[in-house]
Amino acid sequence: MKRTWTLGAVSVALALTTAVVFAQREQGTGVIFARSRSAKFAPLVPGVSSYVAWGDTLTGPFGGFTKFRPGFDAGLHTHTADVLLVVLRGAYLYRDDAGAKRVGPGDFLRIPGGHKHWSGGDRKEGALFYQETFGKFDLIPAK
């Protein structure tokens, strides 16, 4: 009888410990919800504005929304960290040595860090996209 009580007490203690660990993990990471239509975008460079939903673009990692005005031309460049993006409206125009891609609503693109490419916004609609990096965000002009 005593053995059953001890086993039951250990089971309850393990269940409570597990619940506390998972609750702390959820509190530590938190849930993030952001609406692209009502986000307060800040200008980055002429033709580009952004809203950071989490993280910090200067130190990375980060995630947030970016807008390219219609016809925006970022020129040929690289980024230090990988850039992952999903287009929400308009089209993100992408070009590298392998060819050109029109990345439209619902499309995903991963650009590896150090990969030379050109990007820009659709001439009529520009582009609105969600992007993430695992490091700081930078744009290094290519020669």
PAGU-841585 format. One record per atom (N, C-alpha, C): atom name; y, x, z; chain; residue in three letters. Coordinates in steps of 0.02 Angstrom, whole numbers. Example, Ala and Ser with C-alpha at 12.3 -4.5 7.8 and 13.67 -1.06 7.14 Angstrom:
+-------+--------+--------+--------+--------+---------+
! atomo !  north !   east !     up ! cadena ! residuo !
+-------+--------+--------+--------+--------+---------+
!     N !   -284 !    660 !    390 !      A !     ALA !
!    CA !   -225 !    615 !    390 !      A !     ALA !
!     C !   -165 !    660 !    390 !      A !     ALA !
!     N !   -112 !    642 !    354 !      A !     SER !
!    CA !    -53 !    684 !    357 !      A !     SER !
!     C !      2 !    645 !    394 !      A !     SER !
+-------+--------+--------+--------+--------+---------+
% end
This chain:
+-------+--------+--------+--------+--------+---------+
! atomo !  north !   east !     up ! cadena ! residuo !
+-------+--------+--------+--------+--------+---------+
!     N !    -60 !     41 !      0 !      A !     MET !
!    CA !      0 !      0 !      0 !      A !     MET !
!     C !     63 !     43 !      0 !      A !     MET !
!     N !     64 !     95 !     40 !      A !     LYS !
!    CA !    121 !    139 !     44 !      A !     LYS !
!     C !    132 !    174 !    -23 !      A !     LYS !
!     N !     77 !    191 !    -56 !      A !     ARG !
!    CA !     82 !    225 !   -121 !      A !     ARG !
!     C !    116 !    180 !   -173 !      A !     ARG !
!     N !    102 !    116 !   -174 !      A !     THR !
!    CA !    132 !     68 !   -220 !      A !     THR !
!     C !    207 !     64 !   -208 !      A !     THR !
!     N !    228 !     62 !   -145 !      A !     TRP !
!    CA !    299 !     58 !   -129 !      A !     TRP !
!     C !    334 !    121 !   -153 !      A !     TRP !
!     N !    304 !    179 !   -144 !      A !     THR !
!    CA !    334 !    242 !   -165 !      A !     THR !
!     C !    341 !    244 !   -241 !      A !     THR !
!     N !    290 !    223 !   -276 !      A !     LEU !
!    CA !    292 !    222 !   -349 !      A !     LEU !
!     C !    346 !    173 !   -373 !      A !     LEU !
!     N !    351 !    116 !   -340 !      A !     GLY !
!    CA !    403 !     67 !   -357 !      A !     GLY !
!     C !    473 !     94 !   -345 !      A !     GLY !
!     N !    482 !    128 !   -288 !      A !     ALA !
!    CA !    548 !    158 !   -272 !      A !     ALA !
!     C !    567 !    211 !   -323 !      A !     ALA !
!     N !    518 !    252 !   -343 !      A !     VAL !
!    CA !    532 !    304 !   -392 !      A !     VAL !
!     C !    550 !    272 !   -459 !      A !     VAL !
!     N !    516 !    219 !   -478 !      A !     SER !
!    CA !    531 !    184 !   -541 !      A !     SER !
!     C !    601 !    155 !   -540 !      A !     SER !
!     N !    620 !    124 !   -485 !      A !     VAL !
!    CA !    688 !     96 !   -479 !      A !     VAL !
!     C !    740 !    151 !   -482 !      A !     VAL !
!     N !    727 !    207 !   -446 !      A !     ALA !
!    CA !    775 !    263 !   -446 !      A !     ALA !
!     C !    783 !    291 !   -516 !      A !     ALA !
!     N !    727 !    299 !   -553 !      A !     LEU !
!    CA !    731 !    324 !   -622 !      A !     LEU !
!     C !    769 !    276 !   -667 !      A !     LEU !
!     N !    757 !    211 !   -659 !      A !     ALA !
!    CA !    792 !    162 !   -700 !      A !     ALA !
!     C !    867 !    163 !   -686 !      A !     ALA !
!     N !    886 !    168 !   -622 !      A !     LEU !
!    CA !    957 !    171 !   -605 !      A !     LEU !
!     C !    989 !    234 !   -631 !      A !     LEU !
!     N !    955 !    291 !   -623 !      A !     THR !
!    CA !    981 !    355 !   -648 !      A !     THR !
!     C !    991 !    352 !   -724 !      A !     THR !
!     N !    941 !    325 !   -759 !      A !     THR !
!    CA !    946 !    319 !   -832 !      A !     THR !
!     C !   1005 !    274 !   -851 !      A !     THR !
!     N !   1013 !    218 !   -816 !      A !     ALA !
!    CA !   1068 !    172 !   -831 !      A !     ALA !
!     C !   1136 !    205 !   -820 !      A !     ALA !
!     N !   1142 !    244 !   -765 !      A !     VAL !
!    CA !   1204 !    279 !   -751 !      A !     VAL !
!     C !   1219 !    331 !   -805 !      A !     VAL !
!     N !   1168 !    369 !   -825 !      A !     VAL !
!    CA !   1177 !    420 !   -877 !      A !     VAL !
!     C !   1200 !    389 !   -942 !      A !     VAL !
!     N !   1168 !    333 !   -963 !      A !     PHE !
!    CA !   1188 !    300 !  -1025 !      A !     PHE !
!     C !   1257 !    269 !  -1019 !      A !     PHE !
!     N !   1274 !    242 !   -962 !      A !     ALA !
!    CA !   1340 !    212 !   -952 !      A !     ALA !
!     C !   1394 !    266 !   -956 !      A !     ALA !
!     N !   1381 !    324 !   -928 !      A !     GLN !
!    CA !   1430 !    379 !   -931 !      A !     GLN !
!     C !   1438 !    403 !  -1003 !      A !     GLN !
!     N !   1383 !    407 !  -1039 !      A !     ARG !
!    CA !   1387 !    430 !  -1108 !      A !     ARG !
!     C !   1429 !    381 !  -1149 !      A !     ARG !
!     N !   1419 !    316 !  -1140 !      A !     GLU !
!    CA !   1457 !    266 !  -1176 !      A !     GLU !
!     C !   1531 !    269 !  -1157 !      A !     GLU !
!     N !   1546 !    277 !  -1093 !      A !     GLN !
!    CA !   1615 !    283 !  -1072 !      A !     GLN !
!     C !   1647 !    347 !  -1099 !      A !     GLN !
!     N !   1608 !    400 !  -1102 !      A !     GLY !
!    CA !   1634 !    464 !  -1126 !      A !     GLY !
!     C !   1651 !    462 !  -1200 !      A !     GLY !
!     N !   1610 !    429 !  -1241 !      A !     THR !
!    CA !   1624 !    427 !  -1312 !      A !     THR !
!     C !   1669 !    369 !  -1330 !      A !     THR !
!     N !   1660 !    313 !  -1298 !      A !     GLY !
!    CA !   1702 !    255 !  -1310 !      A !     GLY !
!     C !   1692 !    225 !  -1379 !      A !     GLY !
!     N !   1714 !    165 !  -1387 !      A !     VAL !
!    CA !   1711 !    131 !  -1451 !      A !     VAL !
!     C !   1780 !    136 !  -1482 !      A !     VAL !
!     N !   1784 !    152 !  -1546 !      A !     ILE !
!    CA !   1847 !    157 !  -1580 !      A !     ILE !
!     C !   1849 !    104 !  -1635 !      A !     ILE !
!     N !   1902 !     65 !  -1637 !      A !     PHE !
!    CA !   1910 !     15 !  -1688 !      A !     PHE !
!     C !   1980 !     23 !  -1717 !      A !     PHE !
!     N !   1986 !     27 !  -1782 !      A !     ALA !
!    CA !   2051 !     35 !  -1814 !      A !     ALA !
!     C !   2053 !     -7 !  -1877 !      A !     ALA !
!     N !   2108 !    -40 !  -1889 !      A !     ARG !
!    CA !   2118 !    -80 !  -1950 !      A !     ARG !
!     C !   2163 !    -41 !  -1998 !      A !     ARG !
!     N !   2139 !    -29 !  -2058 !      A !     SER !
!    CA !   2180 !      9 !  -2106 !      A !     SER !
!     C !   2242 !    -30 !  -2126 !      A !     SER !
!     N !   2238 !    -96 !  -2127 !      A !     ARG !
!    CA !   2295 !   -137 !  -2150 !      A !     ARG !
!     C !   2352 !   -139 !  -2099 !      A !     ARG !
!     N !   2337 !   -128 !  -2035 !      A !     SER !
!    CA !   2391 !   -131 !  -1985 !      A !     SER !
!     C !   2403 !    -63 !  -1951 !      A !     SER !
!     N !   2370 !    -11 !  -1973 !      A !     ALA !
!    CA !   2380 !     56 !  -1944 !      A !     ALA !
!     C !   2450 !     81 !  -1959 !      A !     ALA !
!     N !   2478 !    119 !  -1913 !      A !     LYS !
!    CA !   2545 !    148 !  -1922 !      A !     LYS !
!     C !   2536 !    217 !  -1954 !      A !     LYS !
!     N !   2546 !    219 !  -2019 !      A !     PHE !
!    CA !   2538 !    281 !  -2057 !      A !     PHE !
!     C !   2599 !    325 !  -2049 !      A !     PHE !
!     N !   2587 !    390 !  -2044 !      A !     ALA !
!    CA !   2642 !    439 !  -2039 !      A !     ALA !
!     C !   2640 !    483 !  -2101 !      A !     ALA !
!     N !   2700 !    499 !  -2129 !      A !     PRO !
!    CA !   2701 !    543 !  -2188 !      A !     PRO !
!     C !   2674 !    612 !  -2171 !      A !     PRO !
!     N !   2635 !    640 !  -2217 !      A !     LEU !
!    CA !   2609 !    708 !  -2210 !      A !     LEU !
!     C !   2646 !    756 !  -2255 !      A !     LEU !
!     N !   2643 !    741 !  -2319 !      A !     VAL !
!    CA !   2680 !    777 !  -2371 !      A !     VAL !
!     C !   2703 !    723 !  -2419 !      A !     VAL !
!     N !   2751 !    738 !  -2463 !      A !     PRO !
!    CA !   2773 !    686 !  -2510 !      A !     PRO !
!     C !   2713 !    657 !  -2549 !      A !     PRO !
!     N !   2705 !    592 !  -2544 !      A !     GLY !
!    CA !   2652 !    557 !  -2580 !      A !     GLY !
!     C !   2589 !    545 !  -2539 !      A !     GLY !
!     N !   2587 !    571 !  -2477 !      A !     VAL !
!    CA !   2528 !    563 !  -2435 !      A !     VAL !
!     C !   2549 !    542 !  -2365 !      A !     VAL !
!     N !   2515 !    491 !  -2338 !      A !     SER !
!    CA !   2525 !    471 !  -2269 !      A !     SER !
!     C !   2457 !    461 !  -2236 !      A !     SER !
!     N !   2456 !    466 !  -2169 !      A !     SER !
!    CA !   2392 !    461 !  -2136 !      A !     SER !
!     C !   2398 !    427 !  -2068 !      A !     SER !
!     N !   2342 !    404 !  -2045 !      A !     TYR !
!    CA !   2334 !    375 !  -1978 !      A !     TYR !
!     C !   2272 !    407 !  -1948 !      A !     TYR !
!     N !   2279 !    443 !  -1893 !      A !     VAL !
!    CA !   2222 !    475 !  -1860 !      A !     VAL !
!     C !   2193 !    426 !  -1810 !      A !     VAL !
!     N !   2130 !    406 !  -1821 !      A !     ALA !
!    CA !   2096 !    358 !  -1777 !      A !     ALA !
!     C !   2065 !    394 !  -1717 !      A !     ALA !
!     N !   2042 !    456 !  -1728 !      A !     TRP !
!    CA !   2013 !    495 !  -1673 !      A !     TRP !
!     C !   2019 !    570 !  -1690 !      A !     TRP !
!     N !   2020 !    611 !  -1639 !      A !     GLY !
!    CA !   2023 !    683 !  -1648 !      A !     GLY !
!     C !   2093 !    708 !  -1662 !      A !     GLY !
!     N !   2096 !    767 !  -1690 !      A !     ASP !
!    CA !   2160 !    800 !  -1703 !      A !     ASP !
!     C !   2154 !    839 !  -1769 !      A !     ASP !
!     N !   2197 !    825 !  -1816 !      A !     THR !
!    CA !   2194 !    858 !  -1882 !      A !     THR !
!     C !   2207 !    933 !  -1878 !      A !     THR !
!     N !   2246 !    954 !  -1829 !      A !     LEU !
!    CA !   2264 !   1025 !  -1823 !      A !     LEU !
!     C !   2209 !   1068 !  -1793 !      A !     LEU !
!     N !   2169 !   1039 !  -1748 !      A !     THR !
!    CA !   2116 !   1077 !  -1715 !      A !     THR !
!     C !   2047 !   1054 !  -1735 !      A !     THR !
!     N !   2041 !    990 !  -1758 !      A !     GLY !
!    CA !   1979 !    962 !  -1780 !      A !     GLY !
!     C !   1928 !    956 !  -1725 !      A !     GLY !
!     N !   1876 !    919 !  -1736 !      A !     PRO !
!    CA !   1865 !    873 !  -1792 !      A !     PRO !
!     C !   1910 !    812 !  -1786 !      A !     PRO !
!     N !   1912 !    771 !  -1838 !      A !     PHE !
!    CA !   1952 !    710 !  -1836 !      A !     PHE !
!     C !   1926 !    660 !  -1888 !      A !     PHE !
!     N !   1950 !    599 !  -1881 !      A !     GLY !
!    CA !   1936 !    547 !  -1930 !      A !     GLY !
!     C !   1994 !    499 !  -1933 !      A !     GLY !
!     N !   2009 !    473 !  -1992 !      A !     GLY !
!    CA !   2064 !    426 !  -1998 !      A !     GLY !
!     C !   2074 !    404 !  -2070 !      A !     GLY !
!     N !   2126 !    365 !  -2080 !      A !     PHE !
!    CA !   2142 !    338 !  -2145 !      A !     PHE !
!     C !   2195 !    381 !  -2179 !      A !     PHE !
!     N !   2189 !    388 !  -2244 !      A !     THR !
!    CA !   2238 !    425 !  -2284 !      A !     THR !
!     C !   2257 !    383 !  -2344 !      A !     THR !
!     N !   2321 !    384 !  -2361 !      A !     LYS !
!    CA !   2346 !    349 !  -2421 !      A !     LYS !
!     C !   2375 !    401 !  -2469 !      A !     LYS !
!     N !   2356 !    394 !  -2533 !      A !     PHE !
!    CA !   2388 !    431 !  -2587 !      A !     PHE !
!     C !   2431 !    381 !  -2626 !      A !     PHE !
!     N !   2493 !    397 !  -2639 !      A !     ARG !
!    CA !   2535 !    353 !  -2680 !      A !     ARG !
!     C !   2507 !    354 !  -2751 !      A !     ARG !
!     N !   2523 !    303 !  -2791 !      A !     PRO !
!    CA !   2500 !    303 !  -2861 !      A !     PRO !
!     C !   2521 !    367 !  -2897 !      A !     PRO !
!     N !   2472 !    397 !  -2931 !      A !     GLY !
!    CA !   2486 !    457 !  -2970 !      A !     GLY !
!     C !   2490 !    522 !  -2930 !      A !     GLY !
!     N !   2478 !    520 !  -2864 !      A !     PHE !
!    CA !   2483 !    580 !  -2824 !      A !     PHE !
!     C !   2437 !    635 !  -2851 !      A !     PHE !
!     N !   2462 !    697 !  -2852 !      A !     ASP !
!    CA !   2426 !    755 !  -2877 !      A !     ASP !
!     C !   2425 !    808 !  -2822 !      A !     ASP !
!     N !   2366 !    821 !  -2792 !      A !     ALA !
!    CA !   2360 !    870 !  -2739 !      A !     ALA !
!     C !   2352 !    941 !  -2766 !      A !     ALA !
!     N !   2343 !    947 !  -2832 !      A !     GLY !
!    CA !   2333 !   1013 !  -2861 !      A !     GLY !
!     C !   2264 !   1041 !  -2845 !      A !     GLY !
!     N !   2250 !   1099 !  -2873 !      A !     LEU !
!    CA !   2186 !   1133 !  -2863 !      A !     LEU !
!     C !   2188 !   1166 !  -2794 !      A !     LEU !
!     N !   2137 !   1153 !  -2753 !      A !     HIS !
!    CA !   2137 !   1178 !  -2684 !      A !     HIS !
!     C !   2067 !   1181 !  -2655 !      A !     HIS !
!     N !   2063 !   1206 !  -2593 !      A !     THR !
!    CA !   2002 !   1205 !  -2552 !      A !     THR !
!     C !   2021 !   1181 !  -2482 !      A !     THR !
!     N !   1969 !   1167 !  -2442 !      A !     HIS !
!    CA !   1977 !   1152 !  -2371 !      A !     HIS !
!     C !   1930 !   1199 !  -2333 !      A !     HIS !
!     N !   1948 !   1218 !  -2273 !      A !     THR !
!    CA !   1904 !   1260 !  -2233 !      A !     THR !
!     C !   1841 !   1223 !  -2213 !      A !     THR !
!     N !   1848 !   1162 !  -2189 !      A !     ALA !
!    CA !   1791 !   1122 !  -2165 !      A !     ALA !
!     C !   1771 !   1071 !  -2219 !      A !     ALA !
!     N !   1709 !   1048 !  -2214 !      A !     ASP !
!    CA !   1687 !    993 !  -2258 !      A !     ASP !
!     C !   1732 !    933 !  -2248 !      A !     ASP !
!     N !   1745 !    896 !  -2301 !      A !     VAL !
!    CA !   1783 !    834 !  -2298 !      A !     VAL !
!     C !   1737 !    778 !  -2323 !      A !     VAL !
!     N !   1730 !    726 !  -2283 !      A !     LEU !
!    CA !   1690 !    667 !  -2302 !      A !     LEU !
!     C !   1738 !    609 !  -2308 !      A !     LEU !
!     N !   1732 !    570 !  -2362 !      A !     LEU !
!    CA !   1777 !    514 !  -2370 !      A !     LEU !
!     C !   1742 !    454 !  -2401 !      A !     LEU !
!     N !   1769 !    395 !  -2384 !      A !     VAL !
!    CA !   1747 !    331 !  -2412 !      A !     VAL !
!     C !   1811 !    295 !  -2434 !      A !     VAL !
!     N !   1813 !    276 !  -2498 !      A !     VAL !
!    CA !   1872 !    242 !  -2525 !      A !     VAL !
!     C !   1871 !    168 !  -2505 !      A !     VAL !
!     N !   1928 !    143 !  -2484 !      A !     LEU !
!    CA !   1935 !     73 !  -2465 !      A !     LEU !
!     C !   1971 !     32 !  -2518 !      A !     LEU !
!     N !   2024 !     60 !  -2547 !      A !     ARG !
!    CA !   2063 !     27 !  -2601 !      A !     ARG !
!     C !   2087 !     79 !  -2651 !      A !     ARG !
!     N !   2098 !     56 !  -2712 !      A !     GLY !
!    CA !   2122 !    101 !  -2764 !      A !     GLY !
!     C !   2066 !    148 !  -2785 !      A !     GLY !
!     N !   2085 !    209 !  -2803 !      A !     ALA !
!    CA !   2034 !    259 !  -2823 !      A !     ALA !
!     C !   2058 !    329 !  -2807 !      A !     ALA !
!     N !   2014 !    367 !  -2777 !      A !     TYR !
!    CA !   2024 !    438 !  -2763 !      A !     TYR !
!     C !   1997 !    474 !  -2825 !      A !     TYR !
!     N !   2040 !    512 !  -2857 !      A !     LEU !
!    CA !   2019 !    548 !  -2917 !      A !     LEU !
!     C !   2000 !    619 !  -2896 !      A !     LEU !
!     N !   1943 !    642 !  -2921 !      A !     TYR !
!    CA !   1915 !    707 !  -2901 !      A !     TYR !
!     C !   1892 !    745 !  -2963 !      A !     TYR !
!     N !   1904 !    810 !  -2962 !      A !     ARG !
!    CA !   1882 !    851 !  -3018 !      A !     ARG !
!     C !   1864 !    921 !  -2993 !      A !     ARG !
!     N !   1808 !    948 !  -3018 !      A !     ASP !
!    CA !   1790 !   1017 !  -3004 !      A !     ASP !
!     C !   1758 !   1046 !  -3067 !      A !     ASP !
!     N !   1728 !   1104 !  -3063 !      A !     ASP !
!    CA !   1698 !   1136 !  -3122 !      A !     ASP !
!     C !   1642 !   1094 !  -3152 !      A !     ASP !
!     N !   1611 !   1050 !  -3114 !      A !     ALA !
!    CA !   1556 !   1008 !  -3139 !      A !     ALA !
!     C !   1582 !    946 !  -3175 !      A !     ALA !
!     N !   1647 !    930 !  -3169 !      A !     GLY !
!    CA !   1674 !    872 !  -3203 !      A !     GLY !
!     C !   1717 !    829 !  -3158 !      A !     GLY !
!     N !   1735 !    770 !  -3184 !      A !     ALA !
!    CA !   1780 !    724 !  -3148 !      A !     ALA !
!     C !   1741 !    664 !  -3121 !      A !     ALA !
!     N !   1766 !    638 !  -3064 !      A !     LYS !
!    CA !   1737 !    578 !  -3034 !      A !     LYS !
!     C !   1794 !    532 !  -3015 !      A !     LYS !
!     N !   1784 !    468 !  -3027 !      A !     ARG !
!    CA !   1829 !    416 !  -3002 !      A !     ARG !
!     C !   1794 !    384 !  -2943 !      A !     ARG !
!     N !   1819 !    397 !  -2883 !      A !     VAL !
!    CA !   1787 !    373 !  -2822 !      A !     VAL !
!     C !   1823 !    308 !  -2802 !      A !     VAL !
!     N !   1788 !    252 !  -2812 !      A !     GLY !
!    CA !   1819 !    186 !  -2801 !      A !     GLY !
!     C !   1799 !    154 !  -2735 !      A !     GLY !
!     N !   1822 !     93 !  -2722 !      A !     PRO !
!    CA !   1807 !     58 !  -2660 !      A !     PRO !
!     C !   1732 !     55 !  -2646 !      A !     PRO !
!     N !   1714 !     77 !  -2586 !      A !     GLY !
!    CA !   1644 !     78 !  -2565 !      A !     GLY !
!     C !   1608 !    142 !  -2582 !      A !     GLY !
!     N !   1639 !    186 !  -2621 !      A !     ASP !
!    CA !   1607 !    249 !  -2640 !      A !     ASP !
!     C !   1619 !    303 !  -2587 !      A !     ASP !
!     N !   1570 !    348 !  -2580 !      A !     PHE !
!    CA !   1571 !    403 !  -2532 !      A !     PHE !
!     C !   1574 !    469 !  -2570 !      A !     PHE !
!     N !   1611 !    517 !  -2543 !      A !     LEU !
!    CA !   1615 !    584 !  -2572 !      A !     LEU !
!     C !   1615 !    635 !  -2515 !      A !     LEU !
!     N !   1574 !    687 !  -2521 !      A !     ARG !
!    CA !   1575 !    743 !  -2474 !      A !     ARG !
!     C !   1595 !    805 !  -2513 !      A !     ARG !
!     N !   1649 !    838 !  -2489 !      A !     ILE !
!    CA !   1674 !    899 !  -2520 !      A !     ILE !
!     C !   1659 !    956 !  -2472 !      A !     ILE !
!     N !   1615 !   1002 !  -2490 !      A !     PRO !
!    CA !   1598 !   1057 !  -2445 !      A !     PRO !
!     C !   1659 !   1102 !  -2432 !      A !     PRO !
!     N !   1664 !   1128 !  -2372 !      A !     GLY !
!    CA !   1716 !   1176 !  -2357 !      A !     GLY !
!     C !   1713 !   1235 !  -2405 !      A !     GLY !
!     N !   1771 !   1258 !  -2428 !      A !     GLY !
!    CA !   1775 !   1314 !  -2473 !      A !     GLY !
!     C !   1764 !   1297 !  -2547 !      A !     GLY !
!     N !   1749 !   1234 !  -2562 !      A !     HIS !
!    CA !   1735 !   1213 !  -2631 !      A !     HIS !
!     C !   1801 !   1198 !  -2667 !      A !     HIS !
!     N !   1815 !   1235 !  -2721 !      A !     LYS !
!    CA !   1877 !   1226 !  -2759 !      A !     LYS !
!     C !   1874 !   1160 !  -2799 !      A !     LYS !
!     N !   1927 !   1120 !  -2792 !      A !     HIS !
!    CA !   1930 !   1055 !  -2826 !      A !     HIS !
!     C !   2002 !   1032 !  -2834 !      A !     HIS !
!     N !   2010 !    980 !  -2874 !      A !     TRP !
!    CA !   2075 !    947 !  -2882 !      A !     TRP !
!     C !   2065 !    875 !  -2858 !      A !     TRP !
!     N !   2116 !    846 !  -2827 !      A !     SER !
!    CA !   2112 !    776 !  -2808 !      A !     SER !
!     C !   2179 !    742 !  -2817 !      A !     SER !
!     N !   2176 !    676 !  -2824 !      A !     GLY !
!    CA !   2237 !    638 !  -2833 !      A !     GLY !
!     C !   2224 !    564 !  -2825 !      A !     GLY !
!     N !   2276 !    524 !  -2835 !      A !     GLY !
!    CA !   2271 !    451 !  -2829 !      A !     GLY !
!     C !   2276 !    417 !  -2896 !      A !     GLY !
!     N !   2242 !    360 !  -2902 !      A !     ASP !
!    CA !   2245 !    319 !  -2962 !      A !     ASP !
!     C !   2318 !    307 !  -2982 !      A !     ASP !
!     N !   2333 !    308 !  -3047 !      A !     ARG !
!    CA !   2402 !    300 !  -3070 !      A !     ARG !
!     C !   2433 !    233 !  -3053 !      A !     ARG !
!     N !   2393 !    180 !  -3050 !      A !     LYS !
!    CA !   2420 !    113 !  -3035 !      A !     LYS !
!     C !   2418 !     96 !  -2961 !      A !     LYS !
!     N !   2361 !    109 !  -2929 !      A !     GLU !
!    CA !   2350 !     86 !  -2860 !      A !     GLU !
!     C !   2354 !    141 !  -2807 !      A !     GLU !
!     N !   2352 !    203 !  -2827 !      A !     GLY !
!    CA !   2347 !    256 !  -2778 !      A !     GLY !
!     C !   2277 !    253 !  -2747 !      A !     GLY !
!     N !   2272 !    273 !  -2684 !      A !     ALA !
!    CA !   2207 !    271 !  -2650 !      A !     ALA !
!     C !   2217 !    263 !  -2575 !      A !     ALA !
!     N !   2174 !    224 !  -2545 !      A !     LEU !
!    CA !   2170 !    218 !  -2472 !      A !     LEU !
!     C !   2098 !    235 !  -2456 !      A !     LEU !
!     N !   2088 !    284 !  -2412 !      A !     PHE !
!    CA !   2020 !    304 !  -2395 !      A !     PHE !
!     C !   2015 !    326 !  -2323 !      A !     PHE !
!     N !   1955 !    321 !  -2296 !      A !     TYR !
!    CA !   1939 !    346 !  -2230 !      A !     TYR !
!     C !   1910 !    416 !  -2240 !      A !     TYR !
!     N !   1933 !    465 !  -2201 !      A !     GLN !
!    CA !   1906 !    532 !  -2207 !      A !     GLN !
!     C !   1891 !    562 !  -2139 !      A !     GLN !
!     N !   1842 !    607 !  -2138 !      A !     GLU !
!    CA !   1823 !    643 !  -2078 !      A !     GLU !
!     C !   1813 !    716 !  -2096 !      A !     GLU !
!     N !   1825 !    759 !  -2047 !      A !     THR !
!    CA !   1806 !    829 !  -2053 !      A !     THR !
!     C !   1775 !    849 !  -1986 !      A !     THR !
!     N !   1734 !    902 !  -1989 !      A !     PHE !
!    CA !   1703 !    928 !  -1928 !      A !     PHE !
!     C !   1742 !    987 !  -1900 !      A !     PHE !
!     N !   1796 !   1003 !  -1932 !      A !     GLY !
!    CA !   1841 !   1056 !  -1910 !      A !     GLY !
!     C !   1912 !   1032 !  -1923 !      A !     GLY !
!     N !   1960 !   1078 !  -1917 !      A !     LYS !
!    CA !   2029 !   1059 !  -1930 !      A !     LYS !
!     C !   2037 !   1042 !  -2004 !      A !     LYS !
!     N !   2089 !   1003 !  -2019 !      A !     PHE !
!    CA !   2103 !    986 !  -2088 !      A !     PHE !
!     C !   2155 !   1035 !  -2115 !      A !     PHE !
!     N !   2142 !   1063 !  -2173 !      A !     ASP !
!    CA !   2192 !   1105 !  -2206 !      A !     ASP !
!     C !   2185 !   1096 !  -2281 !      A !     ASP !
!     N !   2234 !   1118 !  -2317 !      A !     LEU !
!    CA !   2234 !   1117 !  -2390 !      A !     LEU !
!     C !   2258 !   1186 !  -2412 !      A !     LEU !
!     N !   2213 !   1223 !  -2442 !      A !     ILE !
!    CA !   2228 !   1291 !  -2463 !      A !     ILE !
!     C !   2235 !   1293 !  -2539 !      A !     ILE !
!     N !   2296 !   1302 !  -2565 !      A !     PRO !
!    CA !   2304 !   1303 !  -2639 !      A !     PRO !
!     C !   2260 !   1357 !  -2670 !      A !     PRO !
!     N !   2228 !   1339 !  -2725 !      A !     ALA !
!    CA !   2185 !   1386 !  -2762 !      A !     ALA !
!     C !   2223 !   1417 !  -2819 !      A !     ALA !
!     N !   2202 !   1476 !  -2838 !      A !     LYS !
!    CA !   2235 !   1512 !  -2893 !      A !     LYS !
!     C !   2196 !   1503 !  -2956 !      A !     LYS !
+-------+--------+--------+--------+--------+---------+
% end
